[in-house]
Amino acid sequence: MIHVVFLGFGNLNHHLFIALSSAKNVVIKQVFNRSSVDSSSSLLKNVPCTQDISKLMDADVYIIGIPDDAIAPFSESLPIQNKLIVHTSGGVNMSELSNNSRRGVFYPLQTFSKQREVNFKNIPICIEAENVRDLELLRKLGECISENVVGIISEKRLKLHLAAVFVNNFVNHLYAIGSDILNKENLPFDLLKPLISETALKIETLSPKAAQTGPARRKDQKTIDKHLKLLENSDNKEFYELFTKALKNV
């Protein structure tokens, strides 16, 4: 059995808790969170919770799930030594963790919101550790919930995180722009959902470059000019011009 303590209970650790709590070979020993959590909820009713960092229980793996800029100082404050401490960030080097304990990374590559359930089965879990034994422990922990566990060093994981920001965060912002355009015309965003779905499905069989379509790709300047005129007084005109210029050069 792998014994786990969660340090922080934000979006990511919330989802990891749900996934690992139903895994056969995992025991969740405790949840630490600086603010109170609802320990009476069905999710946490059988798991000890604490706001006192001095009362952390013994475990095999301690999973930090807090904002990136707080990881380093928080890990320095932990009153435990020679234990495996991991963070869940895509953009923080493993070396930023305190060297008072063994260090590692357990990074699920996915977007998480508390109000939406996720299935970890196909989510890539990127792992890293300072020694082979700890890496194998993290691999076993990851394989309890995912079929896609891969070892990636910090430098490559940062590049992976950069790519993820482009395909997830930036793309979602473009969805929001499209939604705003339609809302102003009293048109439902649902009209775009089949297009969004097909765009995502195409890259299952085509490279993103091969799947690219649209007026910029075919150099349809007449349509581009019409769009720019519609965006004349919009902050989004700069986005349109930037992406159009890039796509014309693909």
C-alpha positions in Angstrom: 0.0 0.0 0.0 1.1 3.6 -0.7 0.3 6.0 2.0 -0.3 9.6 0.9 -0.7 13.0 2.6 -2.2 15.9 0.7 -0.6 19.3 1.3 -3.2 21.9 0.0 -6.6 21.1 -1.3 -7.2 23.3 -4.4 -8.5 22.2 -7.7 -5.8 19.7 -8.6 -5.4 18.1 -5.2 -9.2 17.9 -4.9 -9.3 15.8 -8.1 -6.3 13.8 -7.2 -7.9 13.0 -3.8 -11.0 11.7 -5.5 -9.0 9.5 -7.9 -6.6 8.1 -5.4 -9.2 7.6 -2.7 -10.8 4.9 -4.9 -7.5 3.3 -5.9 -6.9 -0.2 -4.6 -3.3 0.2 -3.4 -3.5 3.7 -2.0 -4.4 4.9 1.5 -4.9 8.6 2.1 -3.6 9.3 5.5 -4.4 13.0 5.9 -5.3 16.3 4.2 -3.5 19.5 5.3 -4.9 22.9 4.3 -4.1 26.3 5.7 -7.8 27.3 5.5 -10.4 25.0 6.9 -12.0 22.3 4.7 -15.4 20.7 5.2 -14.3 17.5 6.9 -18.0 16.6 7.4 -18.5 16.2 3.7 -18.9 12.7 2.3 -15.6 13.2 0.4 -13.5 13.8 3.6 -15.5 12.2 6.3 -13.1 9.3 6.8 -9.9 11.2 6.3 -8.2 13.3 9.1 -7.8 17.0 8.2 -5.6 19.5 9.8 -4.6 23.2 9.6 -1.6 22.5 11.9 1.6 21.8 9.9 3.3 20.4 13.0 0.7 17.6 13.1 1.5 15.9 9.8 1.1 12.2 9.8 3.7 9.7 8.5 3.3 8.8 4.8 5.2 7.5 1.8 4.4 10.5 -0.4 3.4 14.0 0.4 1.7 15.8 -2.5 2.0 19.6 -2.6 -0.9 21.3 -4.5 -0.6 25.0 -4.0 0.2 28.0 -6.2 3.6 27.8 -8.0 5.2 30.8 -6.3 4.4 29.4 -2.9 5.9 25.9 -3.4 9.5 26.7 -2.5 8.9 28.6 0.7 6.2 26.1 1.8 8.4 23.1 1.3 11.1 24.8 3.4 8.6 25.1 6.2 7.7 21.4 6.3 8.7 19.8 9.6 9.6 16.4 8.0 12.8 15.0 6.8 13.9 12.1 4.5 10.4 11.7 3.1 9.3 11.9 -0.5 7.8 15.4 -1.1 6.4 16.1 -4.6 4.7 19.0 -6.2 2.1 18.9 -9.0 3.2 21.9 -11.1 4.1 21.9 -14.7 6.2 25.0 -14.4 8.3 24.6 -11.2 11.7 22.9 -11.3 12.0 19.9 -8.9 15.1 21.6 -7.5 12.9 24.4 -6.0 11.7 22.0 -3.4 13.6 22.0 -0.1 16.5 19.5 0.0 15.5 18.6 3.6 13.6 15.7 2.1 13.6 13.6 -1.0 12.2 15.5 -3.9 9.9 14.6 -6.8 7.2 15.8 -9.2 3.8 14.3 -9.8 2.2 16.4 -12.6 -1.1 15.4 -14.2 -1.3 17.2 -17.6 -4.9 18.3 -17.6 -7.1 21.3 -16.9 -9.0 21.0 -13.6 -12.1 22.8 -12.3 -13.8 21.7 -9.1 -17.3 21.7 -10.6 -16.3 19.2 -13.4 -15.3 15.6 -12.9 -12.4 14.1 -14.8 -11.3 10.6 -15.6 -7.7 10.1 -14.8 -7.4 6.9 -16.9 -6.0 8.7 -20.0 -4.5 11.7 -18.3 -0.7 11.8 -18.7 1.0 11.9 -15.3 4.5 13.3 -15.6 6.8 12.1 -12.9 10.4 13.0 -11.8 12.5 12.0 -8.8 16.1 12.3 -7.6 16.6 8.5 -7.3 15.4 5.4 -9.0 13.6 4.0 -6.0 11.4 7.2 -5.6 10.8 7.3 -9.3 9.5 3.8 -9.2 7.2 4.6 -6.2 5.8 7.6 -8.1 5.3 5.4 -11.2 3.3 2.9 -9.1 1.3 5.7 -7.6 0.5 7.1 -11.0 -0.4 3.7 -12.5 -3.0 3.3 -9.7 -5.1 5.9 -11.6 -3.7 6.4 -15.1 -2.6 4.3 -18.0 -0.2 7.0 -19.1 2.6 7.6 -16.7 5.9 9.1 -18.1 9.1 10.2 -16.6 10.1 13.7 -17.8 12.9 15.9 -16.4 12.1 19.5 -15.2 13.5 21.2 -18.2 11.4 19.3 -20.7 8.4 19.5 -18.4 8.6 23.3 -18.5 8.5 23.1 -22.3 5.5 20.7 -22.1 3.8 23.2 -19.8 4.4 26.0 -22.3 2.8 23.9 -25.0 -0.1 23.2 -22.8 -0.7 26.9 -22.1 -0.9 27.5 -25.9 -3.3 24.6 -26.6 -5.5 25.0 -23.5 -5.4 28.4 -21.8 -5.0 30.5 -24.9 -7.4 28.5 -27.0 -10.0 28.7 -24.2 -9.6 32.5 -24.2 -10.4 32.5 -27.9 -13.5 30.5 -27.1 -14.5 33.3 -24.8 -13.9 35.9 -27.5 -16.1 33.9 -29.9 -18.8 33.6 -27.2 -18.7 37.4 -26.6 -19.1 38.1 -30.4 -22.1 35.8 -30.6 -23.7 37.1 -27.3 -23.7 40.6 -28.8 -25.8 39.3 -31.7 -28.0 37.2 -29.4 -26.7 34.0 -31.0 -26.0 30.9 -28.9 -22.4 29.6 -28.3 -23.8 26.1 -29.0 -23.6 27.0 -32.7 -19.8 26.7 -32.4 -19.6 23.5 -30.4 -19.7 21.1 -33.4 -16.9 23.1 -35.0 -14.9 23.0 -31.8 -15.4 19.3 -31.5 -14.4 18.5 -35.1 -11.3 20.7 -34.8 -10.2 18.7 -31.8 -11.1 15.4 -33.4 -9.1 16.1 -36.6 -5.8 16.1 -34.8 -6.4 12.5 -33.8 -5.5 11.6 -37.4 -3.9 14.7 -38.8 -1.1 16.9 -37.7 -2.2 20.4 -36.5 -0.5 21.9 -39.5 -2.3 19.6 -42.0 -5.6 20.3 -40.2 -5.4 24.1 -40.5 -8.1 25.8 -42.5 -9.6 29.2 -42.7 -9.2 32.5 -44.6 -5.7 33.2 -43.5 -4.5 29.7 -44.5 -6.0 30.1 -48.0 -4.9 33.8 -48.1 -8.4 35.0 -48.6 -7.7 38.7 -48.1 -11.2 39.8 -49.1 -12.7 37.9 -46.1 -9.9 38.9 -43.8 -10.7 42.6 -44.6 -14.3 42.1 -43.8 -13.5 40.6 -40.5 -11.1 43.4 -39.6 -13.7 46.0 -40.5 -16.1 44.2 -38.0 -13.4 44.4 -35.4 -12.5 48.0 -36.1 -13.4 49.2 -32.6 -12.6 46.0 -30.7 -9.7 45.1 -28.5 -9.7 41.7 -30.3 -8.6 43.2 -33.6 -4.9 42.9 -32.5 -5.5 39.1 -31.9 -7.0 38.7 -35.3 -4.2 40.5 -37.1 -1.5 38.6 -35.1 -2.9 35.1 -35.8 -3.7 36.0 -39.4 -0.1 37.1 -40.0 1.2 33.9 -38.4 -1.1 31.6 -40.4 -0.2 33.3 -43.7 3.4 32.2 -43.2 2.6 28.6 -42.3 
